[in-house]
Each structure stands twice: as C-alpha cells, then as structure tokens.
Amino acid sequence: MCSPFARDTARNLENARRYLKFAVEQGAIPFAPHLLYPQVMDDCNPDQRKLGLFFGMVWLKKCDELWVFGSYISDGMQAEINKASKYRIPIRYFTEKCEEVQ
C-alpha cells in the first residue's frame, strides 16, 4: 500500500488505516510499511526516515501489486511507484474514497 504519511500525519495515518481495511475487505493481504515503521522509528530523524523508506522498498519487491491511494503523490510515494515500475509490479490507483481509477 502506498499513501501519504508526512505533513498531516494524524489524518494520513487515519486514511492509511482505512485504506488497509479496504484492501483486506477486497481479499488482498496488504502491507503498509508507513503504518509499521513509524511506530519504532522517528520519521523526523532523517537517518531513521531513510532507513524506514529503504525497508519499505525491500518489502515492495515481495509484493504482487502496488496500490496507490489519494490524489497527492509525495516524494516517498513516487519513489515506490518508480521502483514498482522498474520491477514490473502492477500498480493500481485509488481515490481517497477507495474508488479505483482506470
């Protein structure tokens, strides 16, 4: 799963949880590193943020698809999209209301 995290963190975490629930309801087995790693790493610390982003990229290689949520694409999200494209991982886009964009 790929969605914004930084900036409005409280709102973005709430949205990410909703997106995760939606993916589960669709029968997917989602992974959202931006819900996991900030629990034990400080996103405001540049070294820890870089490490968390790296961990997410490692996991991405194990994914069958990348689901991108929302209309705003952050730098971190764009990096994930680029990596998924490089590894020919299918990318699906969804609105903030979890409606797929064709």
N, C-alpha and C positions, 0 to 999 in steps of 0.2 A: 504494500500500500504506500502511496505517495500523496502527501498533502502538506500544506504549510505547517510549520511549527513555530518559528521565531516570530517576533513582533508582538502580536496579541496572543501570547502563549495560552492563557486561560481559555479563550474562545477556540483557538486552534486545537487544543487538547480535547475539548468537548466535541468538536467536529470530528476529530480523528477517531474518537471512541464510537461515535455514531456511524462513521464510515466502516469501521471494523465490524460493528454489529450487522450492518447491511451486508457486508461480504459474507459473513457467517450465514446469514439468512438466505443468501444466494447459493449456498452449498460449497463455498470456497473454504480453503484453510488459509486465512490471511496472516500475514506477518507485517507488523508496523514497528520498525525499529525506533521511530520517533516517539513511540509510546513506551518503549522499553528502556533504552539507554539513558534518557534524561533522569530516570529515577535514581541512577547511581553515578551519573556524570554531570558536571556543571556545564551547561550549554553556553554560559557566558565566558567560560575559560576557553580561549582559542585552541589550545592544545587538546583539551578534552573534547571539544566540539569536533575538531578534525578527526580524532580517533573514533568518535561515535559515527561520523559520516563514513569513515572507512569500514567500520563494522557492517553498516547497512549495505555498503557496496559488495562486501563479501557475501552476505546473505542473498543479495539480489541475483547473483549467479546461480543460486539454487532454485529460483522461482520459475514457475511456468508462464506467468504473466505479471505485468506491472499495471496496477490500477491507479490512475491519477485522478484525484478529486479536487474540485474547485476551479475557479476561473483565474486565480492568481498562481503563477508558476515562480517559485523562489529559485535562487541560485542553486540551493541544495537539491530541489526537485528537478531542475533542469539537468543537473549532473547525473541524477538517477535515470532520467529519460534518455540521456545520451548514452549511458552505459548499457541500458536495456536495448537500445537500438544497435549498439556495437555487437552485442551478444545475440542479436536477433530474437530477443524476448518480446513476444507480442505485448503491445501497450493498448490499454483501454482507458478512455477518458469519461469521467462522470462529472456532473454538475454538483454544486453544494447540496442539492436536493436528491442526490444519488440517482439521477436520471442519466442514462448512457448517452453520450454524444457520438453520433455516427459520422 
